[in-house]
């Protein structure tokens, strides 16, 4: 995909995108919060959790998975746990592509009429007189699907949090 970039701010064309992108960002915040809840559960020190406040989502997930390898040894939870956090990392990459790039709205495969049907990253190497779009990020349908995937993943992680709490409580009682 290569198309010319036209500067337009606060355009009516973006209206259909605003609510889904907002939902993507806000719902992902639940996954962010869940990392802290899992760290609190799997660490012995509140200062360890506080020390991760400046960490990236991936760094926290990596620590959670490392701690789970130790604390959840021999449980059937580990496989589901790994799958849920892999899904969360995939969704983080999608979210990051949207919130950490210079984005432009565009039309892919259709005439330039009505609302744009894709979000793209401009080819920053060619931002001269005729900048080009070269990397499509997502369609509106893909953003809506990602929102649904975030909700599903956060629901799975919430259930796993409760199951891990019960497992660790029972393991402590058995000692």
C-alpha positions in Angstrom: 0.0 0.0 0.0 1.4 3.3 -1.0 -0.7 6.5 -1.0 -0.1 10.2 -0.5 -0.6 11.7 3.0 -2.8 14.7 3.4 -2.7 16.6 6.7 -6.1 16.8 8.4 -6.6 17.2 12.1 -9.7 16.4 14.1 -11.4 15.3 10.9 -15.0 13.9 10.8 -13.4 10.9 9.0 -12.0 9.7 12.3 -15.3 9.6 14.2 -16.0 5.9 13.6 -12.5 5.1 14.9 -12.5 7.1 18.2 -14.7 4.9 20.4 -13.1 1.6 19.3 -9.5 3.0 19.8 -10.6 4.4 23.2 -12.0 1.0 24.1 -8.8 -0.7 23.0 -6.7 1.5 25.2 -8.9 1.5 28.2 -9.7 -2.2 28.2 -6.0 -3.0 27.8 -5.5 -1.1 31.1 -7.3 -4.0 32.8 -4.5 -6.4 31.5 -1.9 -3.8 32.8 -3.6 -3.9 36.3 -3.8 -7.7 36.3 0.0 -7.8 36.0 0.3 -6.0 39.3 -2.3 -8.3 40.9 -0.4 -11.4 39.8 2.9 -9.9 40.9 1.4 -9.2 44.4 0.2 -12.8 44.5 3.4 -14.4 43.4 6.0 -12.3 45.2 6.6 -12.1 48.9 7.3 -8.4 49.1 5.1 -5.4 48.3 8.3 -3.5 47.4 9.0 -6.0 44.6 5.6 -5.0 43.1 6.3 -1.3 43.6 9.6 -1.7 41.9 8.0 -2.8 38.7 5.9 0.4 38.3 8.2 1.7 35.6 8.6 -1.6 33.8 7.1 -2.3 30.5 4.1 -4.6 30.2 6.3 -7.3 28.7 8.9 -7.1 31.5 6.2 -7.6 34.1 4.7 -10.5 32.2 8.1 -12.1 31.9 8.6 -11.8 35.6 5.1 -13.2 36.3 5.9 -16.2 34.1 9.3 -16.8 35.8 7.6 -16.6 39.2 4.8 -18.9 38.1 7.4 -21.5 36.9 8.5 -21.7 40.6 5.2 -21.3 42.4 2.9 -23.3 40.1 5.2 -26.3 39.6 3.2 -29.5 39.0 -0.2 -27.8 38.5 -2.5 -28.0 35.5 -2.8 -24.2 35.6 0.6 -23.6 34.1 -0.4 -24.3 30.5 -3.5 -22.1 30.6 -1.5 -19.5 32.4 1.2 -19.4 29.6 -1.5 -19.3 26.9 -3.3 -16.4 28.5 -0.2 -14.3 29.0 1.0 -15.1 25.4 -2.4 -13.8 24.2 -1.9 -10.7 26.4 1.6 -10.1 24.9 0.2 -10.4 21.3 -2.5 -7.9 22.2 0.1 -5.6 23.7 2.0 -5.6 20.5 -1.1 -4.7 18.6 -2.0 -1.9 21.0 1.6 -0.6 21.0 1.5 -0.4 17.2 -1.4 2.0 17.5 -0.4 4.1 20.5 3.3 4.3 19.9 3.5 5.2 16.2 2.7 8.3 14.1 -0.6 7.1 12.6 -2.5 8.2 9.6 -5.9 7.1 8.5 -6.2 5.8 5.0 -8.3 4.0 2.4 -7.1 0.6 1.3 -8.6 -1.0 -1.8 -11.5 1.5 -2.0 -11.9 5.0 -3.4 -11.1 7.9 -1.0 -14.7 8.5 0.0 -16.4 8.2 3.4 -14.6 7.2 6.5 -11.1 5.7 6.1 -10.9 1.9 6.4 -7.4 1.4 7.7 -4.9 3.0 10.1 -1.4 3.1 8.7 2.1 4.2 9.7 3.8 6.7 7.3 7.0 5.8 5.6 9.1 8.2 7.8 12.1 7.8 5.4 10.1 9.6 2.7 8.4 12.4 4.5 9.5 15.0 1.9 7.1 16.8 -0.4 5.1 13.7 -1.1 5.1 11.4 1.9 3.9 7.9 1.5 2.0 5.4 3.6 3.6 2.0 3.5 2.6 0.0 6.6 -1.1 -0.7 7.3 -1.7 -1.4 11.0 -5.3 -2.3 11.3 -8.8 -2.0 9.9 -11.7 -0.9 12.1 -12.9 -4.5 12.2 -9.5 -5.6 13.5 -9.5 -3.0 16.2 -13.0 -4.1 17.3 -11.8 -7.8 17.3 -8.8 -6.8 19.4 -11.1 -5.1 21.9 -13.1 -8.4 22.1 -9.9 -10.4 22.4 -8.7 -8.1 25.3 -11.9 -8.7 27.2 -11.7 -12.4 26.6 -8.1 -12.6 27.7 -8.6 -10.4 30.8 -11.6 -12.6 31.8 -9.4 -15.7 31.4 -6.6 -14.1 33.4 -9.0 -13.0 36.1 -10.2 -16.6 36.4 -6.6 -17.9 36.5 -5.8 -15.3 39.2 -8.6 -16.8 41.4 -7.5 -20.4 40.7 -3.8 -19.5 41.4 -4.8 -17.8 44.7 -6.7 -21.0 45.7 -3.9 -23.2 44.7 -1.3 -21.2 46.6 -3.5 -20.9 49.7 -4.1 -24.7 49.7 -0.4 -25.4 49.1 0.5 -23.1 52.1 -2.2 -24.9 54.3 -0.8 -28.3 53.4 2.7 -27.4 54.7 
